[in-house]
Amino acid sequence: MSQVRQRQGGDNKLKVGEKTIHEEKRKESKTPNEDEETKKKVVVSPGRDKQISNAVLFFLTVSSFITRFWNIGYPAEVVFDEVHFGKFASYYLQRTYYFDVHPPLAKLMFAGVGWLLGYDGHYLFENIGEDYIKNNVPYIGLRILPATLGALLVPIAYLIMIESGYPIITAAFAAGLVLFDNALITQTRLILLDAMLVFFMLCTLYSYIRFYKLRLREFTLDWWFWLVVTGVSLSLTTSVKMVGLFTFATIGVAVLVDLWELLDIQRGLTMRQFRRHFFARSIGLIFTPLAIYLFWFYLHFAILNTSGPGDDFMSPEFQETLHGNIMTFQSHDIRFNDTITIKHKDTSVFLHSHLDKYPLRYDDGRISSQGQQITGYPHEDSNNYWRVKPAIPFFDQERPENDVIKHGDYILLEHVNSLSHLLTHDVASPLMPTNQEFTTISVDDDSRYNETMFQVLIVNGEPDTKWRTKASHFRLVHYDTKVALWTHDAPLPDWAYKQQEVNGNKNNLEKSNYWFANEIIGKNVTEDVQPKKPTRELAFLRKFVELQRLMISHNSGLTKPHPYSTGPINWPFLVRGISFWTKDSTREQIYLLGNPFTWWIGVGALAVFVGVTAADAVSRRRGILPIIDPVRNRLYNSAGFFFIGWFFHYIPFFLMGRSLFLHHYLPAVICSYLLAAAVFNFMFVNSINYPISASATKKKITRVVLTAGVGVMTILFGIALLGIASVFYIFFAPLTYGTPGLDVSGVLNRKWLETWDFHFAK
Amino acid sequence: MASNKYTERGVINSLPYSGEQGTTTSLTFGDIRYRKSKHPYKDFQETQIYDLQEEPYRKSTKTVLGLPRRDARIIAGLMLLASIVRLYRISEPTSVVFDEVHFGGFASKYIKGRFFMDVHPPLAKLLITLAGVIGGFDGNFDFKEIGKDYLEPKVPYVTMRLMPGILGIFVIPISYLTIKLAGFSTISASLVATLLIFENGLVAQSRLILLDSPLILFTAFTVLMWVNFHNHYRRPFSFWWWFWMAMTGVGLGLTVSVKWVGLFTIALIGLSTIKGLWDLLGDLRISPEVWAKHFLARALCLILIPTVIYMFMFAIHFLILTNSGDGDGFMSSEFQQTIGGHGMDDTPIDIAYGSKITIRHLNTQGGYLHSHDHSYPGGSKQQQITLYPHKDENNLWIINNKTKPEIPFDEQDPIWIENGAIIRLEHITTNKRLHSHEVRPPVTDVDYQNEVSGYGFPGFEGDDNDFWRVEIFDHEKSDPKSGERLRTLHTKFRLVHVLTGCYLFSHSVKLPEWGFEQQEVTCVKGGSVPKTIWYIETNSHPTLPLDAETVNYRKLGFFGKFFELQRVMWTTNNGLTDSHPYESRPLSWLLMKRGISFWGQDHHHIYLIGNPIIWWSSTAALAIFVAIEIIILLRAKRGYLDHLNVTKEFYESHASFLFIGWFLHWFPFILMSRQLFLHHYFPALYFAILLFGVVFDFFTTPLSTRKRASVALIYLVMVLYVFRLFSPLTYGRPWIKSDCNSLKWISTWDFDCNQFYNSYDQFSIDADLKALKISPTGESSSLTVLNSPDSSEKSEAAETHAMQDDSNDALML
């Protein structure tokens, strides 16, 4: 026996009441039940096992490809979110910059397939139901990619269960549940991201299990290999959708539990050894994924080098890095005495004034200055025109009258239509007692000149940065009181025609204080043509951070309700689906709906698992040990791992404010299938294959302590359940594949729940 | 939790049973101390606990009211000190401060019995009302805005302020006893109590008509009772065991009856109870029957008692509020039937052509479909159609069929109105017909909405735009007939405008003054379904026999009303998402980055801000506790048996209870999206300060009593000094600009120094002027900055309600 084994020598003690992942190792010595268990009939010998397993795997894989690829060219129309993801693939091929809340990997993959097929990205997938053939899009090729990955989910699920030490029937049960799930089929045979997401997620689980089984061969090549593969798959998952962070949490918890055990003094590791473990995992599971995640963004920026629909989301600096961007030819230097319009960056309103005054007294009794109103107004109007004049005390006489304005210059803004200067003073604004009121004062009145001076502070500006239209975001800070010109999305009452309130923000550094000059009035675009600037370069990391931040803020901003969005509580029970596509003439429709039988098995398994563990905890507390240790450990460690996977891929959605859909549950539903198989095993299979971890040495030793005893009845029962699942699958197949069309009674027959809002039910 | 690790079957079995079935907890069993120690195990905790019921202890000490004389003296001293600090010049300011706007206002509504809606349960408001009644308040003051004068209308505001003020004082002895009875030193207990006295924020908050002072008191009371209960852990089912547990339940009931924040206190006691039951479960000498008894006892005391108290408070609430008031609109029609002035007589159930009916909108509380002899100023300039919440002749309509001329209904048998029937509605008092056309509505000027108006003149038979089709949407399940034809109350229907296909619709958008601020009625295409649903409330028909079947609203009993009110409170509470100038987020509370401006007038200013020293050291105590816990955990894992140190474990168990208490009163706020304020942190602050006391006790254990006292004293001097510095903001006392500016230690503390004069002389001049009855001249512009509606739940529900409705509109369209 190796050193590692020896280290375990004195550690045969039972440890009850806490989760012991490392239990298995210790149990290599004889357990009290062992004799009894090994006597149980072993249905097949290990050698034949392998052959049967391969045969089953082959059969499942072939069935999986058939179910996913059947009639994949139908419908030859844009379905549901293909609108987005097809479009993004086109943007890549056209190299035009776009913005999306999801990381780029999956979309890059689509673009890659499109490129291989010679598609040039001419079609923009504008509306659901548009014809692909007419538009000459190789949509089948694009769909083959997710369908392939979707088909591979079945064999991976099978292998996960086999690697976790379950018998063939259990593994086949898990794979069968995945195979017959209508929702997974629908979602993975269209140009959508979820196939990639779930595929990489399952790869992560699989490789982590492989890694964990090698834990007694620490720091060997195999060990490192699977550690890094886990990290890579994690990273790929996250590079498809941010949901990958939930996979991170799942693996993270497992790793923390593992490290916590390693830290235990009874494991006998020195702090030095422990640190090695710790750093190995940080390299494998933090740094590798980070590098890969960054790489996709690098590719993203490298490909998208032309101005496109995503420009407006980005900062001016970023936009200038794109070919043909508006900044590069519509941006002009602003000179003194130019007349400009000023637009607020966040709320896109113009700084506006009109001849009406603030009312003497507001509804809450506070008093105003009764000066001319300053508001934010979203439309073009001559009341948005402001002439920029130099502030005399600060104006260097040497400079020409119409010199360009630079960062830090002091200016006055003259409202052209009312011939008055913008002013702010220590009076509370109409809506916010904490902020200062803005108003104007006649140009002839010099008595309050100090209160009309403002400093132009360009974002990221140097002393010689020129103030330019569109390209420069700036803050306008008051000379006298240091407040910044600010506006927010709050309409004033009727006396200001419900226009937006403008006031002075005392915290003048806030990002919401950013404005930009929209255009110079009267300046002909062709006039003042500058030599075409070279497009600007920006460091990759800066671009990355900017984009990442925008993705997160826009993702949480996706709160616009959608007719088919549902709350997470509905998902496990399959309360409602999503209508993807309909065709009136043939009464065909695609409706995303899981296989009710398998989904409800999944929920049932969760309930059983929670019930069993709770009952076990209570009875242990009372000194009763109802489950033999190897089986119990498998239940806690393996099924527990799947449960954590389900938990982390499901519960965080409750905390999200954005609109959510049934397909967000797909990663969790797969976890619930794995758990269902584990529970199936717990209920119907006698014991488990045990132990399954590789021993510390390469030397082959017979160390099988337990082999699962699978009875004929169990196999029949498992196959019967899958048989029922397949019947359900076929029954709902018309909604999954969108063909054939159903008559009214056909639709109504399938409408088991009032809330399944199929089309053509009347 | 630490003990669980060692609780394993082998050990338990190997222990000799002591024989006292069910009298001790399991905590000690399976403890590593049993295995490692060669000496007989002695539970230090047992001896350290300060237990009034411990017989020998009682004999050895002279007591006053059951308290050792020394403690009684200290408590008396502390209470005296607290009374001085908390009640100092409680009559100032003599005008409405901050949320007194609401809570004073509620008191006057209670006195008048006018139904109102508030997001908080009634207890504290009832107490304030009680104080008002005692002071002779007649309810004729509306507390409408901050800064409104109390003296002129002779409001007994001092009595009303004394109620939270005095309740606040009792927090001091309770905190002292909590620390003391948990087994810590007298010095720590006194320290904690003194800190609570000199916490500027608590002082400012507890001397005004606000709810937080009772809330903190009841939370503190609950914790003290729970500590007492735990001191009787080893004597289950004894009288005092029952008593303290029942009192804990009472405390929980009172806390949650003040504010829903009390639910966090319930969560704390709940978690602690679960932990206790789990420990008992592990004690194999306790039979399942006895365990079940334990379980039921806790369910009785900690679930049933609080629920009964909470409901009792609402029973009083309903008993007092019998008259119609501004809260009616939030409630359903069934609920409104129970409020005075809203009752309705039974009305015939069958609707036929020729019925005179009133029609109500189901989804908003806007009221009846209404018209009056005024026209829209814009659009078609035809007669207005609105929703009007009160009973009125102008709500009456006659249902006619589409034929012209109309059938004389009073001469033949009634013809029922089936689903799909096409009808015309004629307004009785003005003889106009309900009409719609392709004109944009007056307020909601959008493409998919059409104006609805009253149209017609004598001799004109009307046109096709007067036709509406009845679509039955839902009906009372017990009355199948109401699904086929219109029946009063039971049928919920939509009205489709036949020519344009739009639905009669209303939403909580008010018409301007020309429409008397009644609710807008439009006709919408594809709008939100719930807002297009109507029902008939009253009905009369000339040919219906007198004994025709009648119907009335379902009678709501107490529980019906109770649950409905809870639901409305919940949605309203969640709807309080407007931003407020002084709101702050939970993370900023830890460091007290910002306070709340309560009041400002005549160069005086009240700003809610805590004593920074106390605040920051309590936060530091939290951090230290977490750090120590982590270190202990890691060391234990590496084999250092810190846990053998019983004293440490004793501290740990108490500190973790307080820490969890703090956590449960703070963390949930992070998940809330409603507007939050610094004062929401006060219950958590109470736990943090207690924890500070425990941490102080822990670190000064090695010191002699004298040294320990001097450390505490030095710290207290600092606290006092800082309290004195900030006291002008706490009490609204005269202050000067330079002093004020020098206290802006953090740039985000936005008390307004510009309000103050440059020197104190100015105040005496003001006083002289006042004496001469000349009002002081203020600089108006700076004053306007602060006379602001600083109230947290200003205009309360009414606005949020409207807002919610609007967002719903957008949602469905």
Interface residues (C-beta under 8 A of the other chain):
Chain A: L14 K15 V16 G17 E18 W260 L263 D264 I265 Q266 M271 D364 G365 R366 I367 S368 S369 H425 D426 V427 A428 M432 P433 T434 D494 K506 P561 V618 R620 R621 R622 G623 L625 L655 G657
Chain B: N4 K5 T7 E8 R9 G10 I12 N13 E145 W278 L281 G282 L284 P288 P512 P581 Y582 L634 K637 R638 G639 L671 S673 D750 N754 S780 S781 S782 T784 V785 L786 N787 S788 P789 D790 L811
